[in-house]
Amino acid sequence: MRSNAWMARAALVGGVLLGAQANRVDAQGISFTPSLGVYIPTTELVRAASGEEFKQEMSLTLGGRLGVALSQRLGLEFTGAYAPSDLKITASGLGDQSQNANVFTGSGRISYQLVPYTSPVAFVVTGGVGVINRSGEFYANVEKKTDIGGTLGASARFRLGSLLRLQVSAEDYIYKPRAEIPGFGPNDEKKTQNDIHLSIGVGIPLLGMGQMGK
């Protein structure tokens, strides 16, 4: 009998805990935003002492964002974007050449809503950690293709009804490239990169967004 009483108590406590957890999850808002955008590198990837320059080209991007609203203002975001880009090579006597050099960027960051979802237009700022991975013909034999840095961003979200939001975003990935490009020595300059991502997409609610939008 005592064991049955303990089992009943344990079941009751477990039920309360599960119910509380379910309420916390339901109170959160989870959304997915597929997006199209533009990838804009602002500086050359590396500059040699002899004057040669390697610069990533501007490109369209295809990506998405998963957002988790922890409260009316605070949340988490996880993003990914693929840019089928080229790398422009400028060398004295050879002119400009280009090779296929794709870039994938991802991030995990904290978001804070300066103006919350309850408004027709919401303004959000973000900050966190970004990952930059390179692929394609130019990087086929290059080591250290992945860089890690910081990312800062801001978004404006426009209400398209009771649930959907049109999101316009600008993000800056800040890092120093580690790629060892053949033909460049230790005295050649690798500049800190500021890669700008501009994107537009429609937020699709997956859980709890009806409550967050009320």
C-alpha positions in Angstrom: 0.0 0.0 0.0 2.8 2.4 0.9 4.5 1.7 -2.5 1.2 2.4 -4.3 0.9 5.7 -2.4 4.4 6.7 -3.4 3.6 5.7 -7.0 0.5 7.8 -6.9 2.4 10.8 -5.5 5.1 10.4 -8.1 2.5 10.2 -10.9 0.8 13.4 -9.6 4.1 15.3 -9.4 5.1 14.1 -12.8 1.7 15.2 -14.2 2.1 18.6 -12.7 5.6 19.0 -14.1 4.6 17.8 -17.5 1.6 20.2 -17.5 3.9 23.1 -16.5 6.3 22.2 -19.2 3.5 22.0 -21.8 2.3 25.4 -20.7 5.8 26.9 -21.0 6.2 25.4 -24.5 2.7 26.6 -25.5 3.5 30.1 -24.3 6.5 30.2 -26.6 6.2 31.3 -30.2 8.1 29.3 -32.8 8.2 30.4 -36.4 10.1 29.6 -39.6 10.9 32.3 -42.2 12.2 31.2 -45.6 13.9 34.1 -47.2 15.6 35.4 -50.4 18.4 37.9 -50.1 21.7 39.4 -51.1 25.2 38.6 -49.8 27.5 41.6 -49.9 31.2 41.2 -48.9 32.6 44.6 -48.1 36.4 43.9 -48.2 38.8 41.7 -50.1 39.4 38.2 -48.6 43.1 38.6 -48.8 45.6 41.1 -50.3 49.2 40.0 -51.2 52.2 42.2 -50.7 52.7 42.1 -54.5 49.3 43.8 -55.0 47.2 40.7 -55.9 43.7 40.7 -54.4 41.1 38.0 -53.8 37.6 39.3 -53.2 34.3 37.4 -52.8 31.7 38.6 -55.2 28.2 39.8 -54.3 25.5 37.1 -54.7 21.9 36.2 -54.2 21.1 34.0 -51.2 18.6 31.4 -50.3 18.0 30.7 -46.6 15.8 30.6 -43.6 15.4 31.5 -40.0 13.9 29.6 -37.1 12.8 31.8 -34.3 11.8 30.9 -30.7 10.0 33.7 -28.7 10.9 33.2 -25.0 8.7 36.2 -24.0 7.0 39.2 -25.7 10.4 40.7 -26.4 13.2 38.2 -25.8 13.9 35.2 -28.1 16.4 33.0 -29.9 17.1 32.7 -33.6 18.9 30.1 -35.7 19.7 31.0 -39.3 21.2 29.6 -42.5 21.9 31.0 -45.9 23.6 29.8 -49.0 25.2 32.1 -51.5 26.3 30.6 -54.9 29.1 33.2 -55.3 32.3 33.7 -57.3 35.7 34.9 -56.1 37.3 37.7 -58.1 41.1 37.5 -58.6 42.9 40.7 -59.5 46.5 40.2 -60.5 49.0 42.6 -62.2 49.4 41.6 -65.9 46.5 39.2 -65.8 43.6 41.4 -65.2 40.5 40.2 -63.4 39.5 36.5 -63.3 36.7 34.8 -61.4 36.2 31.3 -60.1 33.3 29.5 -58.4 33.5 30.1 -54.7 30.3 29.5 -52.7 29.6 30.6 -49.2 27.3 29.2 -46.5 26.6 31.2 -43.4 24.7 30.2 -40.2 24.2 31.7 -36.9 22.8 31.2 -33.4 21.8 34.4 -31.7 19.7 36.3 -29.1 16.9 38.6 -30.4 15.3 41.5 -28.6 12.2 43.2 -29.9 12.3 46.9 -29.5 8.7 47.0 -30.6 6.9 43.7 -29.9 4.6 41.5 -32.1 1.5 43.3 -30.7 2.3 46.2 -33.0 1.6 46.3 -36.8 5.3 46.9 -37.3 7.9 45.2 -35.0 11.5 46.1 -34.8 14.1 43.5 -33.7 17.8 43.6 -32.9 20.0 40.5 -32.8 23.5 39.4 -31.8 25.3 36.1 -31.5 27.8 33.7 -33.1 28.1 33.2 -36.8 29.7 30.4 -38.9 31.0 30.9 -42.4 31.8 27.9 -44.6 33.3 28.0 -48.1 33.0 25.6 -51.0 33.3 25.5 -54.8 36.1 25.3 -57.4 38.4 27.9 -55.9 38.3 26.4 -52.4 38.6 22.7 -53.5 42.2 22.4 -52.2 42.1 25.1 -49.5 42.4 24.2 -45.9 40.6 25.8 -43.0 37.4 26.6 -45.0 35.3 27.3 -41.9 35.4 30.6 -40.0 33.7 31.6 -36.7 32.9 35.1 -35.8 30.3 37.4 -34.4 27.1 38.6 -36.0 24.8 41.6 -35.5 21.6 42.4 -37.1 18.3 44.2 -37.2 14.9 43.4 -38.7 11.5 45.0 -39.4 8.5 42.8 -39.3 5.3 43.9 -40.9 2.0 42.2 -40.0 0.2 40.5 -42.9 -2.8 39.4 -41.0 -3.4 37.8 -37.6 -0.4 35.5 -37.9 1.9 36.1 -40.8 4.7 38.6 -40.8 6.8 40.0 -43.7 10.4 40.3 -42.4 13.1 42.5 -43.8 16.5 42.0 -42.3 20.1 43.3 -42.4 22.9 41.2 -40.8 26.6 41.7 -40.5 29.0 38.7 -40.1 32.3 39.9 -38.6 35.3 37.6 -38.7 38.9 37.1 -39.8 39.3 34.5 -42.5 41.5 31.5 -41.7 41.7 30.0 -45.2 45.3 29.3 -46.4 45.1 30.3 -50.0 47.9 28.8 -52.2 50.5 31.4 -53.3 50.0 33.7 -50.3 52.6 33.9 -47.6 52.5 34.9 -43.9 53.3 38.5 -44.7 50.2 38.9 -46.9 47.3 40.7 -45.3 44.1 39.0 -44.3 41.5 41.7 -43.4 38.7 41.4 -41.0 35.6 40.7 -43.0 32.2 42.5 -42.7 29.9 40.4 -44.8 26.4 42.0 -45.1 23.3 39.9 -45.6 20.1 41.7 -46.8 17.0 39.5 -46.9 13.3 39.4 -47.1 10.9 36.6 -46.2 7.5 35.7 -44.7 7.4 34.3 -41.1 5.3 31.2 -40.8 4.0 30.3 -37.3 4.6 26.8 -36.1 3.6 27.0 -32.4 2.1 29.6 -30.1 2.3 32.5 -32.5 -1.4 33.2 -32.2 -0.9 33.9 -28.6 2.2 36.1 -29.2 0.4 38.1 -31.9 -2.7 39.0 -29.8 
